Amino acid sequence: MKLIDPVCGMPVEKENVFGTSLYKGITYSFCSRQCKDSFDGDPESVIHMKKARDRSVEKQTSEELAKVMDKVAHEVRNPLVSIGGFVRRVYRKFPKGDPERKYLEMVLEEVKRLERMVSKLIDLVPLSVFRKEPVNINDVIMNVLKAFGKEFTKERVEVRTDLMSTLPSIPLDKDRMAEAFTSIIRNAIEAMQGKQKILTITDCLANNQIEIKISDTGKGIPENNIRQIFDPFFSSKMRGPGLGLTFAKKIIQAHGGTISVESKSGKGTTFVISLPHNDGTIGKRSEEL
């Protein structure tokens, strides 16, 4: 397993770590004494530099991934349409009751699934047209939870919320942001297979950011998979890539926000979403309280 040195940004195998430092409850690993000494001398500056570096890498990766997705989607779309058309033509020639029809039906179902996937990939690339208006994020969250009402009951999911009543309104495309929350919550429901199914959503103000945490009591994410969960071509599910979290991340980033994940195998997962707001005075009052 590879760890990232926060000073130089180099990956380090766990067995080759020179040393570690604990800062604000987080353990950082280093490739050399020089990096460890640099961190210990001014950890805040190093962490700030690391975050800036991570944002730069993330932006570059996102841009490259968008190009790949666009190319793959368009290269696959045309032959897929042809295959679907030919199979449907053959399918119509078989009389009802013919046992061979079921095989063509299976092919058509797979074609439809791939067509939906390609459409999502094509929609994912531009994702730049937003209709922003001042919105209270709590209203978006509660509307999404309401839409999941029947599913929560069916799956026996207990929902707990602790939402701040004095949050400022921020410019959002509420429909797009609802899509992001929907994808994260659906992912949480699917992850909770045990007897205890608890979904917890909290929010607060921190450093001029509205921070939303969505936690579940599911199976958790293995540490070596956490960096990949927003990749549209990665999935731990049995069928196909999970595009929902990719959409969620793109939507949140388009609003100037960030999303991160905290997870432990067997103990659940927490998605942390931070969205900027411009009312510094409210942020300060919240901190003073």
C-alpha positions as CSV (number, residue, x, y, z in Angstrom):
1,M,0.0,0.0,0.0
2,K,1.3,3.5,-1.0
3,L,1.1,6.5,1.2
4,I,1.7,10.1,0.1
5,D,4.4,12.3,1.7
6,P,2.6,15.6,2.4
7,V,5.9,17.6,1.9
8,C,7.2,16.3,-1.4
9,G,4.1,14.6,-2.7
10,M,5.9,11.4,-3.4
11,P,4.2,8.0,-3.0
12,V,5.8,5.8,-0.3
13,E,5.3,2.1,0.3
14,K,4.1,1.5,3.8
15,E,7.2,-0.6,4.6
16,N,9.5,2.1,3.3
17,V,8.1,5.0,5.5
18,F,10.9,6.8,7.2
19,G,8.8,8.1,10.0
20,T,5.4,9.6,11.0
21,S,4.0,12.7,12.7
22,L,0.7,13.1,14.4
23,Y,-1.0,16.5,13.9
24,K,-4.6,17.4,14.9
25,G,-5.5,13.7,15.1
26,I,-4.1,12.8,11.7
27,T,-1.0,10.7,11.1
28,Y,1.3,11.9,8.3
29,S,4.0,9.6,6.8
30,F,7.3,10.7,5.3
31,C,9.8,9.4,2.8
32,S,12.9,11.0,4.5
33,R,14.1,12.9,7.5
34,Q,14.3,16.1,5.5
35,C,10.5,15.9,4.7
36,K,9.7,15.0,8.3
37,D,11.7,17.9,9.7
38,S,10.1,20.3,7.2
39,F,6.6,19.2,8.3
40,D,7.4,19.3,12.1
41,G,8.8,22.8,11.7
42,D,5.7,24.3,10.2
43,P,2.8,21.7,9.7
44,E,0.2,24.3,8.8
45,S,2.1,25.6,5.9
46,V,2.8,22.1,4.6
47,I,-0.8,21.1,4.9
48,H,-1.9,24.3,3.1
49,M,0.7,23.5,0.3
50,K,-0.5,19.9,0.1
51,K,-4.2,21.0,-0.3
52,A,-3.2,23.4,-3.1
53,R,-1.2,20.6,-4.8
54,D,-4.1,18.2,-4.4
55,R,-6.5,20.6,-6.0
56,S,-4.2,21.2,-8.9
57,V,-3.7,17.5,-9.5
58,E,-7.4,16.9,-9.1
59,K,-8.3,19.6,-11.7
60,Q,-5.8,18.2,-14.2
61,T,-7.0,14.7,-13.7
62,S,-10.6,15.8,-14.1
63,E,-9.9,17.6,-17.3
64,E,-8.0,14.6,-18.7
65,L,-10.7,12.2,-17.6
66,A,-13.4,14.4,-19.3
67,K,-11.5,14.1,-22.6
68,V,-11.2,10.3,-22.3
69,M,-14.9,10.0,-21.4
70,D,-16.0,12.1,-24.3
71,K,-13.9,10.1,-26.8
72,V,-15.0,6.7,-25.4
73,A,-18.7,7.8,-25.3
74,H,-18.8,9.0,-28.9
75,E,-16.7,6.0,-30.2
76,V,-19.1,3.5,-28.5
77,R,-22.4,5.3,-29.3
78,N,-22.6,4.8,-33.0
79,P,-21.8,1.1,-33.2
80,L,-24.1,0.6,-30.2
81,V,-27.0,2.2,-32.0
82,S,-26.4,0.0,-35.0
83,I,-26.3,-3.2,-32.9
84,G,-29.5,-2.3,-31.1
85,G,-31.2,-1.5,-34.4
86,F,-30.2,-4.8,-36.0
87,V,-31.1,-6.9,-33.0
88,R,-34.6,-5.3,-32.8
89,R,-35.1,-6.0,-36.5
90,V,-34.2,-9.7,-36.0
91,Y,-36.3,-9.8,-32.7
92,R,-39.5,-8.7,-34.5
93,K,-39.1,-11.6,-37.0
94,F,-39.4,-14.3,-34.3
95,P,-43.0,-15.2,-33.5
96,K,-44.3,-14.9,-29.9
97,G,-43.6,-17.9,-27.9
98,D,-40.4,-18.8,-29.8
99,P,-37.8,-19.8,-27.1
100,E,-35.1,-18.0,-29.1
101,R,-36.7,-14.6,-28.4
102,K,-35.5,-14.6,-24.8
103,Y,-31.9,-14.5,-25.9
104,L,-32.5,-11.5,-28.1
105,E,-34.4,-9.9,-25.2
106,M,-31.3,-10.3,-23.0
107,V,-29.2,-8.7,-25.7
108,L,-31.6,-5.8,-26.0
109,E,-31.6,-5.2,-22.2
110,E,-27.8,-5.1,-22.2
111,V,-27.9,-2.7,-25.2
112,K,-30.3,-0.4,-23.4
113,R,-28.1,-0.5,-20.3
114,L,-25.1,0.5,-22.3
115,E,-27.0,3.2,-24.1
116,R,-28.0,4.7,-20.8
117,M,-24.4,4.6,-19.6
118,V,-23.1,6.3,-22.7
119,S,-25.8,9.0,-22.4
120,K,-24.7,9.6,-18.8
121,L,-21.1,9.9,-19.9
122,I,-22.0,12.4,-22.6
123,D,-24.0,14.4,-20.1
124,L,-21.2,14.3,-17.6
125,V,-18.6,16.0,-19.8
126,P,-20.2,19.5,-20.3
127,L,-21.9,19.9,-16.9
128,S,-21.4,23.6,-17.1
129,V,-24.9,25.1,-17.6
130,F,-26.4,26.0,-14.2
131,R,-29.3,28.1,-13.1
132,K,-28.1,29.4,-9.8
133,E,-30.3,31.3,-7.3
134,P,-30.0,32.0,-3.5
135,V,-31.0,28.7,-1.8
136,N,-30.9,27.4,1.7
137,I,-29.0,24.1,1.4
138,N,-31.2,22.6,4.2
139,D,-34.2,22.9,1.9
140,V,-32.4,20.9,-0.8
141,I,-31.4,18.2,1.7
142,M,-34.9,17.9,3.2
143,N,-36.5,17.7,-0.3
144,V,-34.1,14.9,-1.3
145,L,-34.8,13.0,2.0
146,K,-38.6,13.3,1.4
147,A,-38.2,11.8,-2.1
148,F,-36.4,8.8,-0.5
149,G,-39.2,8.4,2.1
150,K,-40.7,5.1,0.7
151,E,-37.3,3.6,0.0
152,F,-36.2,4.4,3.6
153,T,-39.2,2.6,4.9
154,K,-38.8,-0.4,2.6
155,E,-35.1,-0.7,3.4
156,R,-35.7,0.1,7.2
157,V,-33.2,2.9,7.1
158,E,-33.3,5.2,10.2
159,V,-32.6,8.9,9.2
160,R,-31.0,11.3,11.7
161,T,-30.5,15.0,10.9
162,D,-28.8,17.8,12.7
163,L,-29.1,20.8,10.4
164,M,-28.1,24.3,11.4
165,S,-31.2,26.6,11.5
166,T,-29.2,29.8,10.7
167,L,-27.4,28.9,7.6
168,P,-27.0,31.6,5.0
169,S,-28.5,31.2,1.5
170,I,-25.9,30.5,-1.2
171,P,-26.1,30.6,-5.0
172,L,-27.0,27.0,-6.2
173,D,-28.6,25.2,-9.0
174,K,-30.9,23.4,-6.6
175,D,-31.9,20.7,-9.0
176,R,-28.3,19.8,-9.8
177,M,-27.3,19.9,-6.2
178,A,-30.3,17.6,-5.4
179,E,-28.9,15.2,-8.0
180,A,-25.6,15.2,-6.2
181,F,-27.2,14.5,-2.8
182,T,-29.4,11.8,-4.3
183,S,-26.4,10.0,-5.7
184,I,-24.5,10.1,-2.4
185,I,-27.6,9.0,-0.3
186,R,-28.4,6.2,-2.8
187,N,-24.8,5.0,-2.5
188,A,-25.2,5.0,1.3
189,I,-28.4,3.0,1.2
190,E,-26.8,0.4,-1.1
191,A,-23.8,0.1,1.3
192,M,-26.0,-0.6,4.3
193,Q,-26.8,-4.3,4.2
194,G,-26.7,-5.2,7.9
195,K,-29.3,-5.0,10.7
196,Q,-28.3,-1.5,11.8
197,K,-29.0,1.0,9.0
198,I,-28.6,4.6,10.1
199,L,-28.1,7.5,7.8
200,T,-26.9,10.7,9.5
201,I,-26.8,14.1,7.9
202,T,-25.4,17.2,9.6
203,D,-24.2,20.6,8.5
204,C,-22.5,23.6,10.0
205,L,-20.4,26.7,9.2
206,A,-16.6,26.4,9.2
207,N,-14.1,28.8,7.8
208,N,-16.5,30.6,5.5
209,Q,-17.7,27.2,4.2
210,I,-21.0,25.3,4.7
211,E,-19.9,21.8,5.6
212,I,-22.3,18.9,5.1
213,K,-21.6,15.4,6.4
214,I,-23.5,12.4,5.1
215,S,-22.7,9.3,7.1
216,D,-23.9,5.7,6.9
217,T,-23.4,2.5,8.9
218,G,-22.5,0.5,5.9
219,K,-19.7,-1.9,5.0
220,G,-17.2,1.0,4.4
221,I,-14.7,1.4,1.7
222,P,-11.3,-0.3,1.7
223,E,-8.5,2.2,2.1
224,N,-6.9,1.3,-1.3
225,N,-10.2,2.1,-3.1
226,I,-11.1,5.5,-1.5
227,R,-9.1,7.5,-4.2
228,Q,-10.9,5.7,-7.0
229,I,-14.6,5.9,-5.9
230,F,-15.2,9.1,-8.0
231,D,-13.7,7.5,-11.1
232,P,-16.5,6.7,-13.6
233,F,-14.7,3.5,-14.6
234,F,-14.4,2.1,-11.1
235,S,-17.0,0.3,-9.2
236,S,-17.2,-2.3,-6.4
237,K,-20.7,-3.2,-7.7
238,M,-21.3,-6.3,-9.7
239,R,-22.6,-4.5,-12.8
240,G,-21.0,-1.6,-14.6
241,P,-19.3,1.5,-13.4
242,G,-20.9,3.7,-10.7
243,L,-21.4,7.0,-12.4
244,G,-23.5,8.5,-9.5
245,L,-20.6,9.6,-7.4
246,T,-18.8,11.0,-10.4
247,F,-21.8,13.2,-11.2
248,A,-22.0,14.3,-7.6
249,K,-18.3,15.4,-7.5
250,K,-18.6,17.3,-10.8
251,I,-21.7,19.1,-9.6
252,I,-20.1,20.1,-6.3
253,Q,-16.9,21.2,-8.0
254,A,-18.9,23.3,-10.5
255,H,-20.4,25.2,-7.4
256,G,-16.8,25.9,-6.2
257,G,-17.1,23.2,-3.5
258,T,-15.2,20.1,-2.6
259,I,-16.1,16.5,-1.6
260,S,-14.0,14.1,0.4
261,V,-14.5,10.7,2.0
262,E,-13.7,9.2,5.4
263,S,-14.3,5.5,5.7
264,K,-13.3,2.4,7.6
265,S,-14.1,-1.1,6.4
266,G,-17.0,-2.5,8.4
267,K,-17.7,0.7,10.2
268,G,-19.3,3.0,7.6
269,T,-18.5,5.9,5.4
270,T,-18.8,9.7,5.7
271,F,-18.9,12.0,2.7
272,V,-17.9,15.6,3.6
273,I,-19.1,18.3,1.3
274,S,-17.9,21.9,1.6
275,L,-19.6,24.7,-0.3
276,P,-18.4,28.3,-0.1
277,H,-20.4,31.3,1.1
278,N,-19.4,35.0,1.2
279,D,-20.9,36.0,4.5
280,G,-17.8,36.1,6.6
281,T,-19.6,37.7,9.5
282,I,-22.0,34.8,9.9
283,G,-19.1,32.4,9.8
284,K,-17.4,34.4,12.6
285,R,-20.5,34.5,14.8
286,S,-20.9,30.7,14.4
287,E,-17.3,30.2,15.5
288,E,-17.7,32.5,18.5
289,L,-20.8,30.7,19.6
